[in-house]
């Protein structure tokens, strides 16, 4: 029987444009899990270039990789810097 080659899923492979990235982050925010949001920000940062995002956020690249990994636990200030560096804005909306 022939073996099928597989590779790990990476959301970055499916981002075709900025709208895809925004929709991905919106879906992560709906999960109410800080680790999911941090990982989504990490995926978006990798898609845009982690080194440039780190520079724009005023953070070290290694720190950013660690903070935005699924195991990371970034400070809220770090999240806000990354969101700004990605050219995004968080907003509040009343739950139904």
C-alpha positions in Angstrom: 0.0 0.0 0.0 1.4 3.4 -1.0 1.9 5.9 1.7 0.4 9.4 1.6 2.7 12.3 2.3 1.2 14.7 4.8 2.3 17.9 6.4 1.1 19.9 9.4 -1.7 22.3 8.9 -0.6 25.9 8.7 -3.3 28.6 8.5 -0.8 30.9 6.8 -0.9 28.8 3.7 -4.5 29.8 3.2 -4.3 33.6 3.6 -4.9 35.1 0.2 -5.3 38.7 1.3 -5.7 41.0 4.3 -9.4 40.3 4.6 -8.6 36.6 5.2 -6.3 37.6 8.0 -9.0 39.8 9.6 -11.6 37.1 9.3 -9.2 34.6 10.9 -8.6 36.9 13.8 -12.3 37.6 14.2 -13.0 33.9 14.4 -10.2 33.5 17.0 -11.7 36.2 19.1 -15.1 34.4 19.1 -13.4 31.4 20.8 -13.0 33.3 24.1 -9.6 31.7 24.6 -6.6 34.0 25.0 -4.2 31.3 23.7 -6.2 30.9 20.4 -6.1 34.7 19.9 -2.4 34.9 20.6 -1.8 32.0 18.2 -3.9 33.7 15.5 -1.9 36.9 15.9 1.2 34.8 15.6 0.0 33.2 12.4 -0.9 36.6 10.9 2.5 38.1 12.0 4.3 35.2 10.3 2.3 35.8 7.1 3.2 39.5 7.2 6.9 38.8 8.2 7.6 38.3 11.9 10.8 40.4 11.8 9.0 43.4 10.3 6.1 43.1 12.7 8.5 42.8 15.7 10.3 46.0 14.5 7.0 47.8 14.0 5.8 46.7 17.5 9.2 47.6 19.1 9.7 44.1 20.3 12.3 41.4 19.8 11.6 38.8 17.2 12.3 35.8 19.5 10.1 37.3 22.2 7.3 37.7 19.7 7.6 34.2 18.4 7.4 32.9 22.0 4.6 35.2 23.1 2.4 34.5 20.1 2.9 30.7 20.1 0.0 28.5 21.2 1.8 28.0 24.5 2.6 31.7 24.9 0.9 34.0 27.4 1.6 37.6 26.1 0.9 40.6 28.2 -2.0 42.7 27.0 0.4 45.5 26.2 2.2 43.2 23.9 -1.1 42.2 22.2 -2.0 45.8 21.6 1.5 46.6 20.1 1.2 43.6 17.8 -2.3 44.5 16.7 -1.2 48.1 16.0 1.9 46.8 14.1 -0.3 44.6 12.0 -2.4 47.6 11.0 -5.4 46.3 12.9 -7.7 47.7 15.5 -9.6 46.0 18.3 -13.1 47.2 19.1 -15.8 46.3 21.6 -19.3 45.2 20.6 -22.2 44.4 22.9 -23.1 40.7 23.0 -26.6 39.7 22.0 
